[in-house]
Amino acid sequence: MHRSLGLVFSFGFLRAVVASSDPHFQEYTISAPGINATFLPYGATLTSLFVNDKNGDPQDVVLGYDSAEDYLKDTETVHTYYGKIVGRYANRIKNGTFTINGVTSHIPENENMGHDTLHAGNIGYDQRNWTVVAHNTTTVTFSLLDEGFEGFPGNIICYVTYTVSALPSGARWTYRVVSIPLDKTTPIMAFGHAYWNLDAFVNPHDNTVLNHTLHLPYSHRFIEIDNIEVPTGEIGLVKNTPLDFTSPKQIGTDILSAVKTCGFNCTGYDNAFIIDRPRYSGPESTDLTIFTISSPITGIQLDIKTNQQSVQTYTCNNLNGTIPVKKSQQHAKGTTTYVPKYGCIVIETQQWIDGINHPEWGQDEYQIFGSETEPAVVWSQHDFSIVKS
């Protein structure tokens, strides 16, 4: 027992030394009036995002860690994917396999005792060291050469650009992921994996997001899943279910009725909501706000536009109060605040989960790319404002 503890200490010390000296763990900050964001090249990670609340005070509205080495520790332990870019093909792949042009590929099954792949296998983009290719006061771009990582076909080069800007009534954070296949045809679905709490943990009575108002005006359908959260192929209707956010409502209103809609023995939301844009708007049009969420405590409202056709929404059902929030979010004197169950929400703009294994959905042109196709592009715009009273 004592020898084991010694090894843990040694590895922890080594981790801290490596992280403090490795350029991939050096922070890059961008800012504009009313917004400030920080990133690490490791995983192209968003580590903090400050926007002003209704009192004009800056609040950090994304979860993460105070020290860079804690992101490496997270990867080795709880593996939350806090703020990371996930890919090459993120979310779940049934049985870790897919077939393109008659060729079957096998990706390591890293979830549910080998029954599916989550976020692209054992070592996804979230664990890779990205390269900073451009950085100024308002934008930063990272690149990654994916040389067939985890058994995906062919090589691709991926760029992620983060940008902030001021708005007349708030601020904007935009991210864009551009993935360019260099030789073979391959599935691509890489996107951001930020955890949000628009209360910024200032509420002394409740650290959850259950008081947040959520609105998905164009999500009348969702992708049905089995008990390990792999799509069954069926498409469900949200009407008369706890998943109906086509009109604004607080997340906590129906969450306790959302039983097993997010997998076995699960109560909460972890669902791919389909974005059915109206007929005057194209399937990848970016003219409409598809996701709105707001906090009654800070008054912060987030409106999202994207070129993607679904949004995976996860209410942190599996967090259990063991991970502390950052110093910027520690507001209670004399005690430490931890992230409880339902203490955050993950908003993943993406194409339809596991669409590569469901050709009947007609998703191939949005998920399969090659050297003769256009690049795979994920674009998401996040506008911050104050809730109108």
Rosetta blueprint (number, residue, H / E / L):
1 M L
2 H H
3 R H
4 S H
5 L H
6 G H
7 L H
8 V H
9 F H
10 S H
11 F H
12 G H
13 F H
14 L H
15 R H
16 A H
17 V H
18 V H
19 A H
20 S H
21 S H
22 D L
23 P H
24 H H
25 F H
26 Q L
27 E L
28 Y E
29 T E
30 I E
31 S E
32 A E
33 P L
34 G L
35 I E
36 N E
37 A E
38 T E
39 F E
40 L E
41 P L
42 Y E
43 G L
44 A L
45 T E
46 L E
47 T E
48 S E
49 L E
50 F E
51 V E
52 N E
53 D L
54 K L
55 N L
56 G L
57 D L
58 P E
59 Q E
60 D E
61 V L
62 V E
63 L L
64 G L
65 Y L
66 D L
67 S L
68 A H
69 E H
70 D H
71 Y H
72 L H
73 K H
74 D H
75 T H
76 E H
77 T L
78 V L
79 H L
80 T L
81 Y L
82 Y L
83 G L
84 K E
85 I E
86 V E
87 G L
88 R L
89 Y E
90 A L
91 N L
92 R E
93 I E
94 K E
95 N L
96 G L
97 T E
98 F E
99 T E
100 I E
101 N L
102 G L
103 V E
104 T E
105 S E
106 H E
107 I L
108 P L
109 E L
110 N L
111 E E
112 N H
113 M H
114 G H
115 H L
116 D E
117 T E
118 L E
119 H L
120 A L
121 G L
122 N L
123 I L
124 G L
125 Y H
126 D H
127 Q H
128 R L
129 N E
130 W L
131 T E
132 V E
133 V E
134 A E
135 H E
136 N L
137 T L
138 T L
139 T E
140 V E
141 T E
142 F E
143 S E
144 L E
145 L E
146 D E
147 E E
148 G L
149 F H
150 E H
151 G H
152 F L
153 P L
154 G L
155 N E
156 I E
157 I E
158 C E
159 Y E
160 V E
161 T E
162 Y E
163 T E
164 V E
165 S E
166 A E
167 L E
168 P L
169 S L
170 G E
171 A E
172 R E
173 W E
174 T E
175 Y E
176 R E
177 V E
178 V E
179 S E
180 I E
181 P E
182 L L
183 D L
184 K L
185 T L
186 T E
187 P E
188 I L
189 M E
190 A L
191 F E
192 G E
193 H E
194 A L
195 Y E
196 W E
197 N L
198 L L
199 D L
200 A L
201 F L
202 V L
203 N L
204 P L
205 H L
206 D L
207 N L
208 T L
209 V L
210 L L
211 N L
212 H L
213 T E
214 L E
215 H E
216 L L
217 P L
218 Y L
219 S L
220 H L
221 R E
222 F E
223 I E
224 E E
225 I E
226 D L
227 N L
228 I L
229 E L
230 V L
231 P E
232 T E
233 G E
234 E E
235 I E
236 G E
237 L E
238 V L
239 K L
240 N L
241 T L
242 P L
243 L L
244 D L
245 F L
246 T L
247 S L
248 P L
249 K E
250 Q E
251 I H
252 G H
253 T H
254 D L
255 I H
256 L H
257 S H
258 A L
259 V E
260 K L
261 T L
262 C L
263 G L
264 F L
265 N L
266 C L
267 T E
268 G L
269 Y L
270 D E
271 N E
272 A E
273 F E
274 I E
275 I L
276 D L
277 R L
278 P L
279 R L
280 Y L
281 S L
282 G L
283 P L
284 E L
285 S L
286 T L
287 D L
288 L L
289 T L
290 I L
291 F E
292 T E
293 I E
294 S E
295 S L
296 P L
297 I L
298 T L
299 G L
300 I E
301 Q E
302 L E
303 D E
304 I E
305 K E
306 T E
307 N L
308 Q L
309 Q L
310 S E
311 V E
312 Q E
313 T E
314 Y E
315 T L
316 C L
317 N L
318 N L
319 L L
320 N L
321 G L
322 T L
323 I L
324 P E
325 V L
326 K L
327 K H
328 S H
329 Q H
330 Q L
331 H L
332 A L
333 K L
334 G L
335 T L
336 T L
337 T L
338 Y E
339 V L
340 P L
341 K L
342 Y L
343 G L
344 C L
345 I E
346 V E
347 I E
348 E E
349 T E
350 Q E
351 Q L
352 W L
353 I L
354 D L
355 G H
356 I H
357 N H
358 H L
359 P H
360 E H
361 W H
362 G L
363 Q L
364 D H
365 E H
366 Y H
367 Q H
368 I E
369 F E
370 G L
371 S L
372 E L
373 T L
374 E L
375 P L
376 A E
377 V E
378 V E
379 W E
380 S E
381 Q E
382 H E
383 D E
384 F E
385 S E
386 I E
387 V L
388 K L
389 S L
